[in-house]
Amino acid sequence: MHAQSGDAIRYSIVVPIFNEEAVLPLLLRRLDALLASLDARAEIILVDDGSSDCSSIILQAKAKDTPGYRFIKLSRNFGHQVAITAGMDAAAGDAVIVMDADLQDPPEIVGDMIARWKEGYDIVYARRTSREGESAFKKKTAALFYKVLSWVSSVKIPSDVGDFRLIDRKVLDAFRAMPERDRFVRGMFAWLGFRQTEVLFHRPPRAAGETKYPFWKMLRLAVHGVIGFSDAPLRLAIWAGLAVSALAGLYGLYVIGLWFVRNDLVEGWSSTVVVISFLCGMNMLMTGIIGLYIGRIHAEVKRRPLYVVEERAGFDTSEKPAADSEARTRVA
């Protein structure tokens, strides 16, 4: 039975949304059913990440008309990982659940996650046993990414796990103390440690609409994950530079040796061009890798707000938000 409205909030469910008007009617019905099934008072925080369709209108109306729903509209599209952070900053519950809006993260799994949390686990993440509706290319590249990340990172990040998870209040407090701008949320939770476990689920295809994570966005997230939790690319650049220098030195010795045993060598430019092109390419690669790290440092030292809130709805003005008002330099 659903708890009375006067009770303290026990569960906060954060749903980042970007241009999902096609799936919102079904999503909201299933969230209604989820709210009714929980054993304590809960809130659902709908974060509109700068949608250009009618999503914000639907979400704002839901938050104004239905108790338990809150609405946060960001001033522009800040990205999925930042939208998650904005929702968690506003969460007031003892347990915070993050799930996507496309219903590939089934709301019905939340009950299983809460059960594991009550057993004493601080983080409960949902691991996919299957990925229906996704191409073979996406499945293979995702598997490759997790293998590479596990190899280069000093932090164990579970494979086949997205951002669908439950975290305890003390984990959220520790998470909010991490100020980095280029966010890889699942890696940040793995880095925090705490007592973690999993629940298994079958991931269905999107209920409606199109994916908001095309290949280039997945690639960008993968780069953030690797660079944010490993210095392996820098070490690789060092070893590659040493290897190329060694090969160039050996080739030089080989050419000098030929001059001693032969006097009919034709002086050509092709080998010179090949060597110079190869060395320049390696130099550009290593400079690019170093540039990625310098770019992240540049983003951090500017200290811009992580996000800006344009509008809120459904929040009780008598309840202070869980996050400090100065933590993210909010507006509105």
PyMOL commands that set and color helices and strands:
alter all, ss='L'
color gray80, all
select helices_A, chain A and resi 24-37+55-65+80-90+107-118+136-152+169-176+185-192+215-228+232-261+270-302
alter helices_A, ss='H'
color red, helices_A
select strands_A, chain A and resi 11-17+42-48+69-74+95-98+123-131+161-168+196-203+309-313
alter strands_A, ss='S'
color yellow, strands_A
deselect
rebuild
show_as cartoon
